[in-house]
Amino acid sequence: MRVSGLLLTGLLGVGLAGCVTVRPVDTQSADAVIDTATLPLVGTTSDRFLSYNVEMVELTGGRFWKPYRGGVADKDDQYEYRPPIDLSHPRIRKLAAALGPAYVRYSGTWANATVYLDEEAHTGPAPEGFDAVLTKAQWRGAIEFAKEVDAGIVVSMPTSAGTRDADGVWQSGVAERWMQATDELGGVIAATEFANEPNLISGTQPPADYAAADYRRDYDRFHAWMKARSPDTRIMAPGAFEFGGGRELPAFIRTLPAQDLVPGGETRPDVVSFHFYGEISKRCSGVTPDPRGPEWLSRIDGAIANTMRLRDALAPGAPVWLSETAETACGGNPQAATFADSFRFADQLASAAKQGVSVVMHNTLAASDYALLDEDTFAPRPNYWTAYLWRQTMGSRVLGAAILGAEDGLRLYAHCQRGVPGGVTLLALNLDGTDRKVLRIDGPAQVYSLTGKDDTKATYLNGQALSLGPDDEWPEIHGESVEGPVRLAAASISFITLPDAANPACR
């Protein structure tokens, strides 16, 4: 079948490798036709591409980013205590399972100073050299959750003073006890980073004057131990923090160059990982970005390019994982919990997949403003519904449809349709506040169009509100049947499935 072009202020032409470009011409010109049957395969993702983080501090309980009150952040005290998350709750399990298969990453800055103790419960302070304790009961619950929702477990290892000898050298004993407990509880660690965000070195709680050479020494020790201890566990590195727009972090944050942290050769990682935040939230004196601005949506491109260059130098051919990302660092802005952020979320997933990223782990599943679920009720936020439709419609094979007319307010991507041999799914983001954008389609299609108001958590699918019903029943999730032009709703995110595309790359 054939899916045709875009009726904007221009005509679509087919560029190199089947990509689509925009050539300004008169709108009365003949329609351009895009043959979806010949859209080329440009990459593949993991089947666990869309994944998520549950912060270590959520498992243990502790002080995490304080919610905004009336849209206002408490800058004098940015944190607030949360009790341990209830991963046995039927709602969180049901909603997480609907995103599976996935990875769940139990990590975050707090993981750098958390120790596992073989106790059902722990009272009193953490042992010297640590800030928090992960109990046997808490880790058992995390393992059971991962099994129930079909999520491979990803972790990072503790690196604080309690893991080091008198000379400040990292020792594997603490990590070994955690791995032993994982085995005894029936868990499997699919992948691990040595430390969370080691380029922000202070967050790893290192010894004084700790330098990149010291980190490489400790990483080598970790690598040798892990390969002997659990050879099927994939080692991820460096897990470096990348900041959006090519800007520098504040001068008071001590950093080490990511390229200096991990050697290649025998200790090269199995997966090259990075973290990305396009901005710092206003909670930490950052700003609130324009949620549909092309510059905002494109900020991740530089971070991906940096990581790909690092991968090519460090571990050629290794997969690249974005192991932590969200709207903004420091817990997100208030808009992270609203429909406004769904444009970034959808575009970031599609753009990362097209640029060769195999896995994207959203931060978080259910904590703070940037979570997919409300942290108190586990009710789905707008980004959850975007994630759900992605999981239902977007397969792991990425096709060569280009970003179209960003300056004109439209971005378009294509994947093979999930579960439909030969089928194609288009993801169209109409960034405009008008419905003047039209995709001309030949043949039957199903359109799943998400809309909402930027400043609210309400999300609509083809005009119908999305929310869980009594006893957490799923809402009706049906596409609109279309055969012919598709007019994109104003400020919308549309998943358009074309089961009869007959694309050979999708068979």
Secondary structure as UniProt FT lines:
FT   STRAND          3..7
FT   STRAND          10..14
FT   HELIX           16..18
FT   STRAND          20..24
FT   TURN            27..28
FT   STRAND          33..34
FT   HELIX           36..38
FT   STRAND          41..44
FT   TURN            47..48
FT   STRAND          50..55
FT   HELIX           56..60
FT   STRAND          62..65
FT   TURN            70..71
FT   STRAND          79..82
FT   TURN            87..88
FT   HELIX           90..97
FT   TURN            98..99
FT   STRAND          102..107
FT   HELIX           109..113
FT   STRAND          114..116
FT   TURN            128..129
FT   STRAND          132..134
FT   HELIX           136..149
FT   STRAND          151..156
FT   HELIX           161..163
FT   TURN            166..167
FT   HELIX           173..184
FT   TURN            185..186
FT   STRAND          189..193
FT   TURN            198..199
FT   HELIX           201..204
FT   TURN            208..209
FT   HELIX           212..229
FT   TURN            231..232
FT   STRAND          234..243
FT   HELIX           244..246
FT   TURN            251..252
FT   HELIX           258..260
FT   HELIX           265..267
FT   STRAND          271..277
FT   HELIX           282..284
FT   TURN            291..292
FT   HELIX           294..297
FT   TURN            298..299
FT   HELIX           300..314
FT   TURN            316..317
FT   STRAND          320..326
FT   TURN            330..331
FT   HELIX           334..337
FT   HELIX           339..341
FT   HELIX           342..354
FT   TURN            355..356
FT   STRAND          357..363
FT   TURN            369..370
FT   TURN            375..377
FT   HELIX           382..393
FT   STRAND          394..399
FT   HELIX           406..408
FT   STRAND          410..417
FT   TURN            418..419
FT   TURN            421..422
FT   STRAND          424..430
FT   STRAND          438..441
FT   STRAND          444..451
FT   TURN            454..455
FT   STRAND          460..461
FT   TURN            462..463
FT   STRAND          464..465
FT   HELIX           470..472
FT   STRAND          480..483
FT   STRAND          486..487
FT   TURN            490..491
FT   STRAND          492..498
FT   TURN            499..500
FT   HELIX           504..506
//
